[in-house]
Amino acid sequence: MNKTEQMQQLIEELNRASDAYYNGREELMTDFEWDAKFDELKRLEQETGKTLPDSPTAKVSEDSIAGQKEEHEFPALSLAKTKIVSDLAKWAEDKPIWISWKLDGLTLVVTYDGGHLSKVVTRGNGHIGTNITHLSNSIDGIPQTITDQGHVVVRGEAIISYDDFERFNMESEEEYANPRNLASGSLTLKDPAEVAQRHIRWIPFTLVYTDRDLTSWGARMDFLAANGMNCVDHELVGNPTEDNIRQVIDRWTLRVTNRENPYPVDGLVITYNDTEYASTGSVTGHHATRAGYAFKWQDESAATELDMVEWSCAASTISPVAVFRPVELEGTTVKRASLCNISECERLGIGTRGTKIEVIKANKIIPKVIKVIERVGDLDIPHECPVCGSKTEIVESEASGTKTLHCTNISCPAKQLKKFARFVSKEGINVDGISEQTLSKFINLGWVSEYADIFRLPQHAQDIAQLEGFGEKSASNIVRSVERARKVEARRLLYALTIPMVGHDVCNRLLSAYSLDELVAIASGNAHSNDLFQPSPQERLATIPGIGPEKSASFVAWFSQADNLAIFERLRAELTIEQASGAPTGNRCEGLTFVVTGDVAHYKNRNELKAYIESQGGKVTGSVSKSTDYLINNDVTSTSGKNQKAQQFNIPIISEEEFIHRFAEG
């Protein structure tokens, strides 16, 4: 194969991978592989002195989200990239620079006119994008109004946090390879409500245009902050010598390896503070020479040997995890890496024990298998669920073609992960130190299959201490938390059971009328009455104010099932249940509906403030509506969505101090 043919092959591979990467489909190669092939293509282009059509070195990568196309007022070009600090120092030319995160998401251009949001457009190919303004309310961080009344254009990144990504993959049948892949795939959805469930956040990284005369990049970021936007983290390097830049990069890199940043990043961006000077650069290829420079980390890789592929249940899917001979990467010992799904195993060519593989820590954080060096045997896909032993099935997604493994048992404990998470949450029985990920481990190990098993975890204390990432201290903390949780309020316990339609308010109302024992007896049909014309359990509970027929029917249906009642009785045997009166103790908030947002200072937390309002006959809801009487927000002048909605409905916005003065003092 001659050099031209090599270049053509690399172009086709890179463009196919980019198309999948930018449009939320199955990952065709890792960033590590893409960078290596891109660098090889650049080398061949320099050697031959020619650039073939469609070469990714000479064009902007493109998202192809369907919808109304819109030409950008200001082209969104790519940044030149380097992995060498001296390149950054040379580019800086001794001029003050800013360093910020290179967020790993999907770029959105947001425009305001007269203080109101006018449009949101994807980056597209840098010149033409897709108008997704209809999704703006479903993306956190995009204010609908700002204080500036001029023409304002802002670029930012739509991203999903690692925690939300992991949670989505555990709950959804659609498995994504990384947070960026999920973010871009989510913006192809048509239903704003479905998009909102993905918890996408938009973080501005540059002010493209304003009518104001702001020639400092730092001042422009301050302008965005003053208009209610939470901008990307940034730091000024006033004297950009190579040593000074390296010190800042080393410090920011440590923040990545320590996972201090909740969002995925794939490098750093440096920008001139002097925006007038930055605008004087020429456009070369597909980037402006002075618009900014991207620094990407050198990924450290290591060759190792596969020990086994472990199949781990997480909600609806059974995911493969590579367990291999430990290697040192980025200063830590790595011996496990997720293989995501069956499609990724097939793409890599994963075999059995003895298969030689190459691994990295993608973006300094996530262990990832990037290559099979030498395959041994064929991957064995389990026919039985490792948690419950039921039959498994392979499901291929119609949207992306991704193949995932699933348990066919709808009652498999692994599928109840969200219920267990609610059970141990602060709003539930409050077992501190047990996260969803920890619960998933315990479920896969067979230690947790019903609620009562949470209180049997102390029996596994020694085994917990031996688990990766735990130790004696973690095991002791879990044991202490479990023992503390044995004494629980009835309303918390009832909420923790995840009975459909039975939230905090319903729990309080039920327990204000009957004791927990009475409620269980009524719902399970074991209540005794001398009334010859005794109403049904549903009718009896439906008469409680605020309950009604639907909620009472749901409550009764849950306790009427023999399995649920047996689960509850086994759980109750582990607990000491306290029941305080749910009736209001005062009337200072009687008949009023409040919404509480933001941080509180006088009360321990928002739950304590909510409890006080309810004790005074008031009601607390999660969203502002026409029926809301007061919005409590210590930042009364903020441009948050709740404040804007309150202003729209002429609802008073009061601080915590004002609330105390009006409804708690005297």
Sequence and secondary structure as in RCSB ss.txt:
>XXXX:A:sequence
MNKTEQMQQLIEELNRASDAYYNGREELMTDFEWDAKFDELKRLEQETGKTLPDSPTAKVSEDSIAGQKEEHEFP
ALSLAKTKIVSDLAKWAEDKPIWISWKLDGLTLVVTYDGGHLSKVVTRGNGHIGTNITHLSNSIDGIPQTITDQG
HVVVRGEAIISYDDFERFNMESEEEYANPRNLASGSLTLKDPAEVAQRHIRWIPFTLVYTDRDLTSWGARMDFLA
ANGMNCVDHELVGNPTEDNIRQVIDRWTLRVTNRENPYPVDGLVITYNDTEYASTGSVTGHHATRAGYAFKWQDE
SAATELDMVEWSCAASTISPVAVFRPVELEGTTVKRASLCNISECERLGIGTRGTKIEVIKANKIIPKVIKVIER
VGDLDIPHECPVCGSKTEIVESEASGTKTLHCTNISCPAKQLKKFARFVSKEGINVDGISEQTLSKFINLGWVSE
YADIFRLPQHAQDIAQLEGFGEKSASNIVRSVERARKVEARRLLYALTIPMVGHDVCNRLLSAYSLDELVAIASG
NAHSNDLFQPSPQERLATIPGIGPEKSASFVAWFSQADNLAIFERLRAELTIEQASGAPTGNRCEGLTFVVTGDV
AHYKNRNELKAYIESQGGKVTGSVSKSTDYLINNDVTSTSGKNQKAQQFNIPIISEEEFIHRFAEG
>XXXX:A:secstr
  HHHHHHHHHHHHHHHHHHHHTT   SS HHHHHHHHHHHHHHHHHHT   TT GGGS       S EEE SS 
  B EEES HHHHHHHHTT  EEEEEEE SEEEEEEEETTEEEEEEE TTSSEEEB GGGGGGSBT  SB S  S
EEEEEEEEE  HHHHHHHHHH SS  SSHHHHHHHHTT S HHHHHTT  EEEEEEEEE SS   BHHHHHHHHH
HTT     EEEESS  HHHHHHHHHHHHHHHHTT SSS EEEEEEEESBHHHHTT  EETTEETTT EEE     
EEEEEEEEEEEEEETTEEEEEEEEEEEEETTEEEEEEE  SHHHHHHHT  STT EEEEEEETTTEEEEEEEEE 
 S     SB TTT  BEEEEE TTT  EEEEES TT GGGGHHHHHHHHSTTTT  TT  HHHHHHHHHTTS SS
GGGGGGGGGGHHHHHHSTT  HHHHHHHHHHHHHTTEEEHHHHHHHT  TT  HHHHHHHHHHS HHHHHHHHTT
      TT   HHHHHHTSTTTHHHHHHHHHHHHHSHHHHHHHHHHHTT EEE    S S  TTTT EEEE S  
SSSSSHHHHHHHHHHTT EEESS  TT  EEE S TT   HHHHHHHHTT  EE HHHHHHHHT  
